[in-house]
Amino acid sequence: MQRKVNVVGAGNAGLMAAKTIARYGIDVTIYDQKRKPGYPIRASGIVSANGLSRLGVNCSKALTNSLSGARIHAGNSVLEVKAKAPVAKVLDRGILNEICMGEAASEGASIVVGKRLSAAEIIAMSKNDIIIGADGAVSEVAKAFHMGAVKRYVLTYRVEYNTEPQDIESVDIYLNNSISPGLFSWVCPNGKDVLEVGIGVSSSHGNSKRAFDRFVSHYGITKIISGAKIISEGASIIPIGLRQRIVDDRNQVLLAGDAAGQTKATTGGGIVFGSQGGIMAGEAVADHIIHGSKLSSYESKFRRKNRLDLAMHSMISRAYGSLGEREIGMVISMLNKAGIGKVLGDYGDMDRPTEIIKRFILRRKIVS
Ligand SMILES: Cc1cc2nc3c(=O)[nH]c(=O)nc-3n(C[C@H](O)[C@H](O)[C@H](O)COP(=O)(O)OP(=O)(O)OC[C@H]3O[C@@H](n4cnc5c(N)ncnc54)[C@H](O)[C@@H]3O)c2cc1C
């Protein structure tokens, strides 16, 4: 018998899952509580150029600018990364969502907006249909099916200012565990007349808006944004670390994206990992409906494919978390001298630290 699939959440993960399933001619409906999914924009849109190409989405209309450089500030040191070609893209998240919605719909997925599904409704749906929970960091689906916790949460605050960035090709990252414990702060050009300033702090350290205010005054960002009009601002949350279970075979429930904790522990980036999770969940569901394979193959495949990189992100993040401002500055200065800036500039795929480390070691061997 033909099965139906319900996807909860029309963010990038849910839309990629639905698009993948619809391509097989399977009946799939996506529900989102918002009338206009993707808005208001609460997150930034930096993705590595390599990662973006792996998604298979035509994002050109969402592109605001390209990044070929980064300045990583730590203590008294600044690590400058400058690539010959753009290594990352900045996307307008609202437009990206619209593009992904259009692609899912044109493959035949039905989209129901302005409908928040309660835990009771989701459990009732699961009696007959397969459920994909792509409902973000605070997942109702994960809660309804007791799928365990993610490792930790980061609280964010970001503001977009209407002002011309001094350098449209570079992002500034500030590593300072007394100001942004658990993540970092950033200043990023979002197009030629928009500057985004943001911060992420571990949820155990509390208020992200207070941390944001401390950041802008500590680093003199106040001067850069003085007099600039605020376009948008707000707090949000990022889950860090895969959830304990991302498939419930018995109830036929899968999680993807932030709901599954598919983000990088170093940066909180989840567009590429989460979309990839959505695609893999979609493939597993299609395979299950067409060939009777187990849904749990999704969890093992996702963990296998990303195990090393996720572990590496987690290791780097833990090591960073244990250092004071002066020590981070010393590490950055050492890496600077060892030529990591060049390796990052030449390769620069932030999603794959294993590849960066491999290239760094190879370069050291060639140089010595
Ligand atoms: C400040 C900030 C900056 C970031 N910067 C970057 C970055 O530069 N690069 C990057 O790669 N990642 C970044 N991220 C992470 C990235 O935004 C997320 O990983 C990604 O958006 C997750 O997508 P998703 O589809 O899993 O979830 P979401 O985009 O959160 O979508 C979930 C959807 O589910 C809907 N929903 C929730 N509950 C229900 C319900 N019960 N019923 C119906 N609908 C429901 C919501 O309305 C929402 O539309 C950032 C995040 C933040 C907060």
The ligand as an SDF file (V2000), in Angstrom:
LIG
                    3D

 53 58  0  0  0  0  0  0  0  0999 V2000
   21.9670   33.5020   14.9720 C   0  0  0  0  0  0  0  0  0  0  0  0
   22.1960   32.2630   14.1350 C   0  0  0  0  0  0  0  0  0  0  0  0
   23.1480   32.3030   13.1300 C   0  0  0  0  0  0  0  0  0  0  0  0
   23.3550   31.1770   12.3270 C   0  0  0  0  0  0  0  0  0  0  0  0
   24.2690   31.2600   11.3260 N   0  0  0  0  0  0  0  0  0  0  0  0
   24.4270   30.2210   10.4860 C   0  0  0  0  0  0  0  0  0  0  0  0
   25.3100   30.3160    9.3830 C   0  0  0  0  0  0  0  0  0  0  0  0
   25.9220   31.3690    9.1370 O   0  0  0  0  0  0  0  0  0  0  0  0
   25.4780   29.2160    8.5860 N   0  0  0  0  0  0  0  0  0  0  0  0
   24.8160   28.0490    8.8370 C   0  0  0  0  0  0  0  0  0  0  0  0
   25.0320   27.0660    8.1030 O   0  0  0  0  0  0  0  0  0  0  0  0
   23.9560   27.9330    9.8580 N   0  0  0  0  0  0  0  0  0  0  0  0
   23.7370   28.9870   10.6870 C   0  0  0  0  0  0  0  0  0  0  0  0
   22.8660   28.8810   11.7340 N   0  0  0  0  0  0  0  0  0  0  0  0
   22.1830   27.5790   11.9660 C   0  0  0  0  0  0  0  0  0  0  0  0
   21.0640   27.4000   10.9640 C   0  0  0  0  0  0  0  0  0  0  0  0
   20.2850   28.5640   10.9140 O   0  0  0  0  0  0  0  0  0  0  0  0
   20.1830   26.1980   11.3790 C   0  0  0  0  0  0  0  0  0  0  0  0
   21.0250   25.0850   11.6200 O   0  0  0  0  0  0  0  0  0  0  0  0
   19.1880   25.8400   10.2920 C   0  0  0  0  0  0  0  0  0  0  0  0
   18.3610   26.9260    9.9800 O   0  0  0  0  0  0  0  0  0  0  0  0
   18.2990   24.6890   10.7490 C   0  0  0  0  0  0  0  0  0  0  0  0
   17.3100   24.4460    9.7780 O   0  0  0  0  0  0  0  0  0  0  0  0
   16.0770   23.5170   10.1330 P   0  0  0  0  0  0  0  0  0  0  0  0
   15.3210   23.3700    8.8700 O   0  0  0  0  0  0  0  0  0  0  0  0
   16.5440   22.3070   10.8130 O   0  0  0  0  0  0  0  0  0  0  0  0
   15.2420   24.3210   11.2240 O   0  0  0  0  0  0  0  0  0  0  0  0
   14.5040   25.7230   11.1530 P   0  0  0  0  0  0  0  0  0  0  0  0
   15.0910   26.5790   10.0980 O   0  0  0  0  0  0  0  0  0  0  0  0
   14.4850   26.2270   12.5450 O   0  0  0  0  0  0  0  0  0  0  0  0
   13.0220   25.3580   10.6910 O   0  0  0  0  0  0  0  0  0  0  0  0
   12.1120   24.7220   11.5380 C   0  0  0  0  0  0  0  0  0  0  0  0
   10.7150   25.0920   11.0890 C   0  0  0  0  0  0  0  0  0  0  0  0
    9.7800   24.3070   11.8330 O   0  0  0  0  0  0  0  0  0  0  0  0
    8.6580   25.1080   12.1250 C   0  0  0  0  0  0  0  0  0  0  0  0
    8.0040   24.4910   13.3070 N   0  0  0  0  0  0  0  0  0  0  0  0
    8.5340   24.3090   14.5440 C   0  0  0  0  0  0  0  0  0  0  0  0
    7.6830   23.6320   15.3270 N   0  0  0  0  0  0  0  0  0  0  0  0
    6.5780   23.3780   14.5810 C   0  0  0  0  0  0  0  0  0  0  0  0
    5.3470   22.6990   14.8340 C   0  0  0  0  0  0  0  0  0  0  0  0
    5.0940   22.1350   16.0130 N   0  0  0  0  0  0  0  0  0  0  0  0
    4.4270   22.6270   13.8380 N   0  0  0  0  0  0  0  0  0  0  0  0
    4.6750   23.1950   12.6200 C   0  0  0  0  0  0  0  0  0  0  0  0
    5.8340   23.8500   12.3320 N   0  0  0  0  0  0  0  0  0  0  0  0
    6.7790   23.9330   13.2860 C   0  0  0  0  0  0  0  0  0  0  0  0
    9.2300   26.4940   12.3760 C   0  0  0  0  0  0  0  0  0  0  0  0
    8.2520   27.4950   12.1680 O   0  0  0  0  0  0  0  0  0  0  0  0
   10.3710   26.5620   11.3450 C   0  0  0  0  0  0  0  0  0  0  0  0
    9.9650   27.1610   10.1390 O   0  0  0  0  0  0  0  0  0  0  0  0
   22.6200   29.9880   12.5580 C   0  0  0  0  0  0  0  0  0  0  0  0
   21.6380   29.9480   13.5670 C   0  0  0  0  0  0  0  0  0  0  0  0
   21.4140   31.0800   14.3430 C   0  0  0  0  0  0  0  0  0  0  0  0
   20.3470   31.0430   15.4130 C   0  0  0  0  0  0  0  0  0  0  0  0
  1  2  1  0
  2  3  1  0
  2 52  2  0
  3  4  2  0
  4  5  1  0
  4 50  1  0
  5  6  2  0
  6  7  1  0
  6 13  1  0
  7  8  2  0
  7  9  1  0
  9 10  1  0
 10 11  2  0
 10 12  1  0
 12 13  2  0
 13 14  1  0
 14 15  1  0
 14 50  1  0
 15 16  1  0
 16 17  1  0
 16 18  1  0
 18 19  1  0
 18 20  1  0
 20 21  1  0
 20 22  1  0
 22 23  1  0
 23 24  1  0
 24 25  2  0
 24 26  1  0
 24 27  1  0
 27 28  1  0
 28 29  2  0
 28 30  1  0
 28 31  1  0
 31 32  1  0
 32 33  1  0
 33 34  1  0
 33 48  1  0
 34 35  1  0
 35 36  1  0
 35 46  1  0
 36 37  1  0
 36 45  1  0
 37 38  2  0
 38 39  1  0
 39 40  1  0
 39 45  2  0
 40 41  1  0
 40 42  2  0
 42 43  1  0
 43 44  2  0
 44 45  1  0
 46 47  1  0
 46 48  1  0
 48 49  1  0
 50 51  2  0
 51 52  1  0
 52 53  1  0
M  END
$$$$
